[in-house]
Amino acid sequence: MDEFLNPDDRKQLGKLMETSILDVMDATDEQLVDRLVDHVADDPGKRMQVLHKLLGEGACRSIGIYPIPIDFKLSVVVPVYNEERWIREIVRRVQAVPINKEIILVDDCSKDGTRQILRDEMEPVDNIRVIYHEKNQGKGAALRTGFQHTSGDVIIVQDADLEYDPAEYPKLIQPIIENRADVVFGSRFIGDSHRVLYYWHSVANKMLTTLSNWFTNLNLTDMETCYKVFRKEVLAGIKLKSNRFGFEPEITAKIAKKKKPGWRVYEVPISYSGRTYEEGKKIGLKDAFTALWCIIRYKIAN
């Protein structure tokens, strides 16, 4: 990392590195450290070099720090329905992710103040595109519309509430960037933190995932997850039909049907901060039965 410093600072840093850790803690020139941080903070390439030298390439890759091609573009598709309370914050969090991106917001005929926020605050932003449905059709329909307007190399589904954290995009797209996967599912059930909420929801999720696995011969742990990531070629070859939450089993079944070669599917652990029905959660028992029907339907026919 000393190549980022001028000769005097480099010499001073060298002296500090020769002392013990305790001596460094007492003697470190804060201005020197500040200059180093300032020099690399705004340059992703320099940040990467510093972290690789400090941690090593293997450790960096294990925590989602890896080089992303300079011409890479991520498309974030966000179905929106009555999210006046959360829409500003979720867009802020998506924008904060240091990856070149476009954001496709599809408003599914919201009845609260969401549309006004989208018109006044989101439409003027260069990398945001807002599309409006004039009739409420459901999450699946909103995603179909959004997918049609993407131009990125990789597409990710983002719910408009705060249940899923956009800060996890780097580790979600990593298997695709490194050419190990074509599709990535973010799993809430393989080892990351989550808010403790409804027991029977988790039971239903696991039952639906197990049934889906029986029909698709995949070994997923979380078929119903929001976080699904695709190479653009994957979605280009799939015709989607489900309008509501049947999207999840439908897309899973159609990905599994691709053969010779099949799509490479990965799962990565994600955190989950579920919300209550009082906080705006929309999925219900009816949607569980719809998912069950879709699992069977899309095994038999397209």
N, C-alpha and C positions, 0 to 999 in steps of 0.2 A: 504494500500500500504506500511505500515511501515514494513511489514515482509520482504521487499526487501532490507532493510537498516541494517547496523551494529548498535549495541546498542548506540554508541555515536551519530550517525546521527539520530537515532530514537528519542533520547532524545531531540536533537536540533529541530527536526521537530515538536515534541510535543509542545515545547515552542512557536514556530512560529504559530502553529495552535490556540493557546490561545489568540493571539493578534488580533487586528482588521484587516480588509482587507487592509486599508491604511498602517498600520504598517507593514504588511507582504510585501507590495510592496516596502517599504523602507528598510526593514531589512532582507529580504530573502537572505540566503547565496547562491550565484550563484553556488558555487562549490558543495553544497549539492544537489541542483536541477540537476546539470549536472550529478552527480553520480547516482541519481535515474533514470534519462533518459537513461544514458548509460547502466544501469543494465537491463532495461526492453526492450530496443530498438530492440534487436536481438532475442527476445523470444516472439512469438505470444501469448503464454499462459499467460505470465506475463503482456503483453500489455493489453490483454483482462481483466485481473483482475483489473488492475489500472483503465481502462476506466469504468468498471462496478461500481467500488467504487465511481468514480468521478461523473458519469452521471446517474447511475442506469441501470438495465437490459433493461427496456422498452425503454428508450431513445436510448440506443445502438442499439437495434433491429430496431428501426425506421429509423436509418441512415445507416443500413447495417453492423453493427458491431455485430457479433454473432459467436459462436464456429463452426468451420468446422471440421468434423471427420478427424483424423490424417491419415487415409488410403484413403481419398477422392482424386480422380484424375479428372481433367477437360480436355477435349479434345477441342482444338480450331481449327476449320477448316477454312482455308483462301483460297478462290479462287483468283488466281492472273493472271492478264492480262495487260501487258504493264504498270507496276507500278514501273519503275526504280526510279522515283522521291520520292516515298513514302515508299517503302517496308522496308527499314532499320528502319525508324521511327516507323512504325506500329508494327514491330516485337519487337523493343525496348520497346514500351509501353505495349505490351502483356506480355513480360517477366517481367516487373516491377510490375505486379499484384501479390501480395503475396499469391498465391494459387498454390498448386502442379498441374502441367499441362504438357501436350504435345501440340506441335503446328504442325499441318499438313498443309503444303503449297502445293497447287496444281497449278502449272503453266500451263495455258491453251494456250500454244504455243505463248508466248510473242515474239514480234518482235523487241523490244528495248533492252536495256542492262540488263533487269530484270534477265534473266537466268544466266548471268555471276555472278551477285550478289548472286543469290541463290546457285550456285555451290561453289563459293569461300568463302562466308561468312556464309551461313545458314546451308549447309550440315554438316560442322564439329561440329555443336552444338549438344550436347547430346540429348536434349529434342525436337529437331526439325527434322521432316521428310519431305523431299521434293520429290514430285512426278511430273513428266512431261508428259503433253499431246503432242503428235507429230502433232496433228491437232487441230485447234481452234474449240471448240464445244459449249462453252457458260458456264455461271455461274452454271446452274443446273447440267450439266455434270461434271463440276469440283467438285461440292459438292458431287455428287454420288460417285465419285472416293475417295474423302477425307473421307466420312463416312465409307467406306469399310476398312479404315486403322486406325480407332480410337480404343483405348483401355480404354478410360476413363469411369467413372460412369455417367457423364453428358457431353453433346456435345453442343457447341455453334458455331454459324456461325459468322465469322468476315470478313467484307470487307477489302480489302488491302489498301484502301485509308484512310484518316483521318476523314471521316464523322462521324464515331461512335467511342466512347471513351472506350477503354478497362478498364479504371479505374472503370467503372460501373459494371463489372462482379460480384462483391460481392452482389449487390442488385438484379441482374438478376437471380443468382442461389439461392438466399435465399429462395424463396417459395418452391423450390425443396428440398433443404437441410432440411427445416423444415417440410417436408412431407405434404405440402399444395397443391402442384401442380406436374404435370408430364411434362407440357409444359409451357414455359413462353415466351411471346412476349414483346419486349421493344417498347413502344409507344412514338412516337415523338409528339403526339397531346394531351397529358393529363398533361401538366403542368410544363415541364422543359424548359431550355433555348434552343434556336435554332437560327441558322444564318438565316437572312431574305433573301430569294432568289425568286424563281419562283412561282408566284401566281397560274398559271394554273397547275403546277405540284402538288401543294397541293390539288387543286380541283379534279384533276384526281385521286390522291391517296385516297381521301375521297369517291369519287364515286365508285371506285373499291372495297374499303373496305365495303361500304354499300351493293353493289351488292353481294359480297361474303357472307356477313352476311345473306342476304335473302335466299341464297341457303344452307348455313351451319347451320343456326339458332344459330350462335355465336353472341356475342355483342362486337366484337373487335372495336377498334378505329384506328388501323394501321396494316392492313393485309400485306402491302407491306414492312414493316420494315425489315432491315437486321437482327437485333438482335432477333433470335429465338433460344431458349434453350430447349433441350430435355433430358429426361432420356434415357439411351441407349436402354431400352426396347421399347421405342416408335418407334425409327427408325428401330429397328430390325424387326418390324412387318409391315413396309411400303415399297412397291416397287415404286420407283420414276422413272418417264419417261421424264419429261421436261428437255430440254437441256439449255435453256436460262433463262430469267427472269420469265418464267412461273412456275418456282420452287415455288414461293411465294404462288400463289393461289392453286397450286397442293398440297403442304404439308398441307396447311390450310384445304382444303377440305377433305383430307384423315385422318387428325387428328379428324375432326368433325364426320367422319363416324363411328369411333370406339364406340361401344355400349356395355352395360351390362358387365362390367362397362365401361363408357366412360373415355377418358383421361381428367384429371383436367387441365384446361387452365387458366392461369393468365396473366394479363398485368401489367407492371410496367413502370413508366415514365422514359424516357431517354433524354439526351441532343442530339442535332443534329447540326453538323457543315457541312452543305451541300456544295458541290463544284460546280463550274460552268463548262460548257462544255469546256471552255478554260483551265480549271484546270484538265480536264480528265474525266468528267462525261460521262458515256456510255449509260445509259438507254434513250430511245427515244419514239416517238409516236408509232412506230411499236410495241414496247414492251407493250404499253398500250393495243393495240388491241389484242395482243397475250394473255395478262393476262385476258382480257374479255372472250376470247374463252376458256381459261383453266378453268375459274370459271364455265362456263356452262358444259364443257366437263366432268370435274371430279365430277360434281354432278350426271351426268347420268351414267358414267362408270369409271372403274379404268384404 
